[in-house]
């Protein structure tokens, strides 16, 4: 992905239904200082509420997707006795960001252009699809700085790879390169770096042209089912079927099926 204005740490582009959120601190490996976290939360919240955004892509500029907490800022806060700012950031920033990202009722793609470490990996795991450049990788680096995991890693990582592998990756941080990430289920697909942008654009366009309400209902249902009983999951499935059955896209799709035509979805 190409870099944008260097003074804006998070960029937003909305084109043809695809909202691309780009972390834009390439010189800092797209690490997350307070200003970036605040703008990222604002941007994710904005696209979640925008009906023109029918698919969301989260990516980064330069060599990294996101390397998590900005440790330079972290050290400055430690040196200045700013323990409150250090550890309230989980409740004030990281938890709200990943909650907003996970709650978006439309498809969300992590376009992992480079290394995703710490909270950066956690953010990618909260997305529905993770398209990796073949030069990218994940690192659950928390133990290396003597911190616990955050930004939803304890929830999403075991869902993707199982508890045993999740604990291994957390206890013994290392860079999981793209090919292994695909084998483990951390990546949806791996693409040559020179084809990466085209592949992300193709997948995002396909999702943005889909039945947005139905796709969002699927996302909500799958997330909900991870933490409830089977009966409770069925209850939400029923509610989502009622919701999607009332959409214009459903009516158009049924009519197109009967007419043996390809449906055109409007996202409503």
C-alpha positions, 0 to 999 in steps of 0.5 A: 500500500502506498503512503499518504500524508505523513502528518496523518497517522490514520488514513481513510479512503471510501471508494466504490463501497470499500472503506480502506483504513490505513495506519500511516506511521511507516517510519515507526512501523505503524506502531500505536501511540496515543494520537494514532489510537484515538484516530483509529477508534474514531475512524473505525466508528465512522465507517461502522456507521456509514451505509456507503461503506459496505466492506472495510479493509484495515492495512498499513503503509510501508514495511509493517502492518502494525507493530503494536504499542509505540514503545518509544512513547511507552518508555517516555511515559514510564520515565515520567511516572505516567503509569496511569496513561500506560495502563489505562490505554487498554480500557481507553483505547485498545479495548474500544478499538477492537470492540468497534472493529469486531462489532462492525456489521459488514465484512472486515479484511485485514490486508497484512502488508508486513509484520503484524506484532503485539496489538497489531496481530490482535487487530488482524485476528479480529477481522474476518479475512486476513490476506497476507503478502508473502513477506508478512508475518505475525508475532505475539510479542507480548511476553518479550516485553513482560506484558500480558496479551491484549486487544482481544488476542486471548479471545480471537487467537484460540478461535483461530488456532486452538488453545494449545497453539495459542499458548505456545505462540504467546509463551514463546514469541516468534515471527510466524511467517506467511506460509506457516500462518496459512497452515495454522489458519492465521491467514486466509490467503497468502499472495505474492507482494507484487500481486497483493494490492490487486488481490485485496482490491478484488476480494474487497470489491466482491464483498462490497458488491454483496448483500451487506445486511446478510453478510453483517448478520452472518458476522454477528451470528458467528461471533455471538455463537462463540460464547453462548449455548447452541440454543442461544445461537439458534435464537440469534440465527432466527432473529437474523433470518427475520432481519435479512428476510425483510431486506430489499436485497433478499427480495431482489435476489429471489426475483433474480433467481426465479428469472434465472438472472444474477442479482444486483445487491444494493446493501439494504 
